[in-house]
Amino acid sequence: MTSVLYDAPGPRAKRRNLLYTVVFLVALAALIWWVGRALADKGQLEWIKWEPFVTDSRAWSTFLLPGLENTLIAASLAMVIALPLGALFGIARLSDHWWVRGLGGTVVEFFRAIPVLILMLFANAAYAEFTDISPENRPLYAVVTGLVLYNASVLAEVVRAGILSLPRGQTDAAKAIGMRKGQTMTYVLLPQSVTAMLPALVSQLVVIVKDTALGGALLGFSELLASVRPMSANYGANTIASFTVVALIFVVLNFLLTTFASWLEGRLRRGKKSTGAVVGVDAVAELATPGEHVHPDEHGDPRGRAADGKAAKNDKDT
């Protein structure tokens, strides 16, 4: 089968693709075997290393769940602040006023160009120098600040691109009925662009969840990844097992986030479809012009007898 964008492979191409697939699977199996063999030689696959996550509830209540709670707190705060802030700067970049557009563009380009880890380190130093925030809470503030500044600038570009992707006719139609620019943005452009922006927004939210681990690595923030070190020290150097469990938790967390976003996107798309309502004959009769009553013909067509009446009147006039 051949289409505009794809040519069906012939016999030689099929054999070549099959050969590439077999070679890749063999290489992948060899790599997995080599990694498993190396871990087994180091004693990392012994049951004693993995047993605490199955039999000892303290591994979860003392290390993993508190770390997961801090990760969710930091990510949630960053999301709640970064989303409206990013939308604000994205709309500012579309402003008709040059100074608003220039200010929004400068802020977005500046913070988008700086690595999020540097923003966290600067925020931590600033909070230590100019505020009275306790050292226990300072890492959380620094992590949230860095995540908000960086991701708000990225989300601003997502919002701007989503709005610009809409047809020009949407804005023209809003202007034609007398809507101001703010009303057009609020009631016409933003609601329609949300569906188009949703995949990119979800991808950035996943990045926020994962980037909380940077605070644990360098700022001492007790998030999920930071729980590996004390847990490994408490349960006999089960570092590989701890990292594996933490990675699986991140996978499940981000999978739930993307699944919810896919469900929300589908719901929004279904909500935009027509309800398919059918106007009945009586409703059509009520919409007829004053002094003219519409009667359906023998086939139920409300236009039939009205059209016949008009034709008879024209014949009489002639």
PAMI-853281 format. One record per residue: residue in one letter; y, x, z of N, C-alpha, C in turn. Coordinates in pm, whole numbers, plus 50000, padded with zeros to 5 digits. Each point is the difference from the previous one (the first is absolute). Example, Ala and Ser with C-alpha at 12.3 -4.5 7.8 and 13.67 -1.06 7.14 Angstrom:
A494315131950780501194991150000501205009050000S501054996549928501195008250006501094992350073
# end
This chain:
M498815008550000501194991550000501235008850000T500954997149912501215008049985501224991350024S500965005150075501264993050024501145009349959V501224995150022501175007949963500105012750084L499624999050126500165011250093498725007750025Y498884995649947498745006550034499054999149883D499425011449963498975000549896498655001250066A499114991449963498655000350056499325013249965P499385006750100499365012849971498774998249912G499785009849915498814999949916498805005750072P498905001849930498775005250065500195013850062R500705009049930500205013450054500904999750123A501064991949993500904999050115499294993950121K499124990349977499264994150111499085010250066R499335008049916499135010350058500815010450077R501165003649946500855009750069500524994550133N500424987450000500464993950125498884999150103L498804996849954498864999550091499705013750058L500115010349917499765013750047501045004050103Y501294996849973501055003250097499774992850132T499564987749995499754992350122498885006150081V498925003849934498875006150070500395013350063V500775008249924500435013050053500904998050122F500914990249993500894997550113499224995450123L499054991049982499234995150113499155011150062V499445008549916499225011250052500895009550080A501195003149945500925008950071500474993850131L500264986950000500424993350122498895000150104A498774997449957498875000450093499805014050057A500185010249916499875013850048501085003450102L501234995249974501095002650094499744993150133I499554987549995499704992850124498875007050077W498995004449927498895007150066500485013050064W500885007349931500495012750053500844997750125V500884989849997500824997050117499124995550117G499024991249972499104995650106499195011350058R499555009149915499215011450047500855009250088A501265002349960500885008550080500304993550135L500224986950001500254993150127498765000350089A498834998349939498775000350078499765013850061D500315010649923499835013650053500935002750118K501164993550000500945001850111499734990450115G499034991549985499664990650105500924988050009Q500784997349893500964989150005499364986449969L498784999949952499344987449969499024995750110E499975007350108499124996250110500494987050064W499044992050046500344986950055500915000950122I499905010850075500815001450120501495000549966K500325004549879501395000549958500554986149968W499184991049951500434986849956499714989150104E499195003350098499584990150098501144993750078P501065007650041501064993850080500684988149933F500074999949866500674989049931499144987449997V498735001450037499094988549998499644995450141T499825009550090499494996550133501045000750110D501075007849981500995002050106501284992549963S500314989550070501204992149972501285007550033R499905010350086501205007550034500575007649882A499165003349902500505006749880501004991349925W499814986950009500914990649935501154996150092S499684996550124501044995050089500965010850046T499535012650006500835011050050500725007549890F499375001349882500565008549895500374992249874L499034993349938500234994349868500944987950002L499724990450086500814987750001501455002550043P500285008150103501415003150028500705007149884G499275009249934500605006549883500254990349887L499064990949977500194989849897501174990850034E500154996750128501124991550042501345006849971N500115012950031501255007149973500265001149850T498955002049922500165000449855500534986849947L499444988950046500444986949954501424997050046I500355004350121501374997750049501015007449914A499745012849975500935008049920500084994849857A498854996849941500014995049862500684986449990S499764991350097500614986649996501515000950014L500485008150094501445001650016500635005749873A499355009949941500545005949878500024989949886M498954991949987499964989949894501114989650019V500134995050123500964989450027501435004649973I500295012650029501365005249978500195004649856A498995006449942500175006049867500064989449890L499274989050013499984990049894501394993849975P500654994150101501344994649972501035010749967L499885011850062500945010749970499835004749855G498755001249955499775003849861500504989449903A499794987250033500524989349914501525000549994L500655002850112501455000850003500525011149911F499425011850011500455011249918499624998049852G498864993549975499644997249861500984990549935I500434989750072501004990649947501355006949987A500315009050096501285007249993500085008449873R498895005449955500005008149878500234991749874L499924986950013500254991149888501354993250009S500825004050098501284993650022500975002649885D500934990649979501055001849899501115009250049H500065002450131501035008750056499495014549998W500765008849939499545013849981499805007150132W500854996950102499875007250125498764995750078V499644987049990498764995450064498805006149928R500044999849867498915005649921499855015050024G501145007250010499945014450025499515003350138L500444992450101499555002550137498514997450014G499534988849945498574997050007499175010549927G500445004149883499275010249925499955013450071T501105003850065500045012850072499025000050117V500014989250077499094999150115498555000249955V499694992349896498624999149953499525013449946E500795006349916499585012749940499895011050104F500864999650101499985010650102498734999250084F499724988450056498854998850090498684999849923R500024996149873498775000349923499615014349963A500975008949996499735013849961499505008750115I500154995350124499605007950116498604996050044P499115009450026498664996450050500084992450130V499114990450017500034991550119499775008050127L499235010949992499755008150119501295006750049I500835004749908501285006150039500904989650065L499984987749947500804989450061499544997250143M498705000250022499494997950136500435011250093L499915012449952500385011450085501494999750032F500844996849900501434999050024500304988750099A499344988749982500234988750090499595003550143N498905006950015499545003850134501005009450067A500515009749922500995009250055501314992950034A500404990449915501234992650025499884991350124Y498884993350017499804991850119499975008550126A499435012049991499955008750117501385005450035E500865001749900501315006150023501074989850039F499964988249938501134990850014499664986950072T498764998150042499644987450066499285002950132D499814989550077499295001150128498594994449992I499444999249880498644994849984499025009550068S499074994350072499055008150074499095007849905P499545011850043499115007849913498724992649964E499554990650083498784992649967500224990449883N501194994149991500284990349893500665006249878R500485012350014500745006349890499165001649873P498735003950008499225001149875499894986949923L499864988850070499934987149932501304997149927Y501145002250066501294997749935500165009049877A499595012650015500165009449889499124996149881V498754996050028499104996149893500534987649927V500434990050075500514987749938501265003049920T500895008350053501235003349929499715007049868G499135009950003499655007049877499354990949897L499094991650046499334990749908501004990049941V500924995050081500984990249951500925006349896L500545011750030500965006249908499365003149865Y498795005450004499355003749873499514987749923N499284991250068499394988849930501024989449959A501094998650074501044990749958500615004549868S500175013149982500555004949873499024997949885V498715001650026499014997549896499914985049968L500004991750103499944985549979501254995049929A501135006550020501214996149928499825001349850E499355010649956499735001749857498994989849951V499034996450085499034989849962500704986549980V500904996650092500734987449989500885000049876R500705010849977500895000949883499214998749870A498865006949992499184999249879499434986049982G499604993550111499464986549989501034990149950I501245001250046501054990949955500355002649854L500085012749963500345003349861498894996249902S498774998250050498904996349911500054985449956L500814991850067500094985949964500784998349871P499704989749922500744997649875501484997550027R500835004449908501434998350013500394985250003G499184991849939500314985849994500044993450136Q499315005450100500054994350134501415000850058T500635011449984501375001650049500974991549919D499824999849868500884992049915499904985250032A498794995250025499834985850033500674996750133A499885009150099500644997650129501524999749986K500555009049917501444999949977500444987449927A499144995049911500374988349922500174987550085I499294999250113500124988350087500985002550115G500745011349991501065002550096499625007350126M498845006550004499595007350120500725013450007R500425003650121500635013050020498925010850001K500445012949997499065011049993499105000450123G500594997650119499194999950121498974988950000Q500394988349951499044988949991498925003049897T500395006049889499025003549898498975009850054M500485009950076499085009950056499084993750104T500554991250085499244994450112499014989449955Y500424991249910499204988349967499255001149868V500365009749915499375000949867499245013149982L500695011350018499405012849963499015005150105L500415000350127499115005350103498704992250014P500034986650006498724992850011499045002749885Q500535001549878499125002449886499505014349995S500805009450048499605014049991499025004050110V499864991850104499105003650111498575001749950T499554990849914498635000949950499795012749920A500995003649918499875012249920500055012550086M500754999550111500165011750086498865001550099L499214989650023499045000050109499005011549995P499385003349886499075011450000500655013250043A501205002649951500695012350039500404999750147L500404988450048500364998850142498805002750089V498854994549963498795002150080499605014749999S500115006549886499675014349993500895008050094Q501274996450009500905007250089499714996850146L499574987950029499624996650137498775007850044V499065002049908498835008350030500425014350030V500995005049924500525013550026500615000850139I500704989550043500604999950134498915001350107V498924992549983498925000650099499425014250007K499785006149888499395013349999500965010850049D501304998549972500965010450037500285000350150T499554990050073500145000950146499225011950056A498985004549927499205011450046500825012950004L501115000849922500835011950003500655001850137G500364988950062500575001050134499015005050103G498754996449984498995005050093499715014749980A500155004749875499665013949971501045009750054L501294996549992501055009550034500954995650110L500014987350035500944995150101499314995750129G498695000750005499294995850120499924985150019F500214992549892499904985550008498534996150009S499664992350100498594996850027499524988549913E499935002749870499494989849906498505002049978L499464993249901498554999749982499435013849970L500605007349908499485013249964500115009850116A501044998650082500165009250113498934998150106S499274988949996498944997850099498765008449972V499945006649884498825008049966499865011950094R501115006850027499935012250081499494997450141P500604990950078499454997750135498604993949997M499714992049900498674994049992498955010649969S500325009249911499065010849967499795009250120A501055002650075499855008550118499194993250109N500064986750006499314992850106498524997849967Y499674999649872498634996749961499295011649929G500325012250035499225011349953500255004249857A501265001649963500395005349869499404992149885N500104986750007499544991649888501164997149905T500635010649950501214998649918499724992549872I498935003549931499694993549873499734985250020A499244996750103499714986050028501284992450034S500895006150078501254993450038500894997749878F500135010249916500814998449879499404989349908T498704999449993499364990049914500284985950049V499884997950129500254986750056501464996149982V500915009550024501434997049982500304996849853A499405007649909500214997249858499504986249962L498854995950053499484986649971500934989150055I500595002550116500944990250056501224998649910F500525011249950501124999449906499614992649873V498795002349951499554993149879499954984950022V499434995950113499914985650030501384994050017L500895007150069501354994950023500764998049870N499955009949912500714998949873499324990049907F498694998850011499304989949919500434986050040L500124997550129500474986950045501414997249953L500845010350001501384998349954500054996749852T499255007149918500014997349856499334986749967T498984996350076499354987149978500964988550029F500735001250111500994989650032501074999349893A500445011549950501035000149896499484993749871S498745002549964499434993949881499924984850014W499614995550120499964985550024501404994049991L500995006850058501374995049997500554999749858E499695010449922500465000249861499414988549920G498694997650017499374988849931500594986750041R500304998550128500594987450049501394998049941L500795010849992501344998949942499934996549852R499055006049929499884997049857499554985649979R499084995250081499564986149985501124990350035G500835003850096501094991250039501064998549894K500085009749907501004999349895499554991949880K498734996349996499514992349887500454985650012S500004993049887500414986049999498984991550074T500514989550062499104991150071499214991249904G500424999249875499284991949901500174985150021A501114995450065500214985950026500244992649869V499464987849989500124991849881500914988350031V501004997849915500924988950019499374987449946G499954989750084499384987549960500884991749909V499414989149947500724991349907501174993350069D499814995650124501074993350071501185009350024A499695012650029501095009650022500785002449872V499295000249887500695001749872500894988149973A499534988150033500804988049978501275000250083E499925005350123501185000750085501015010149949L499515010149924500905010349947500644995949868A499644988349947500574995549873501484997350016T500704999949889501444997850003500304985850044P501154997850066500344986750049500054989949885G499484988350026500004989449900498855000749905E499175010150013498875001749908498745001050082H499114990649989498784999850078498865005149912V499225009050055498925006349924498704993350038H499254995649900498704993950022498955008549932P498935003150066498945007849934499304991649895D499535006849895499274992949896498564998050043E499174995349907498624997250036499215012450035H500515012049962499315012550034500555006350128G500944993150067500565005550123501135009849978D500505001249875501075009349971501334993250029P500805004750094501254993450035501035001149890R499755008549899500985001349894499794990049888G498814993549995499624992049885500894988249974R500064990550095500734987649976501505002450002A500465010050077501415003049996500415005049863A499145008549942500295005149867499954988949897D499014990650016499934988849906501244991350011G500494997750122501184991950018501225006349936K500135013150014501115006849936499914999349848A498785001649946499834999249855500374986249948A499574989450074500324986349956501504997750004K500685005550102501434998150008500725006949885N499505011749963500635007149887499784992549869D498804993849981499764992449878500904987849993K500244993950117500864988250003501445003749967D500445011550051501375004449972500215003049854T498945005249934500155003349860499884987549913
# end
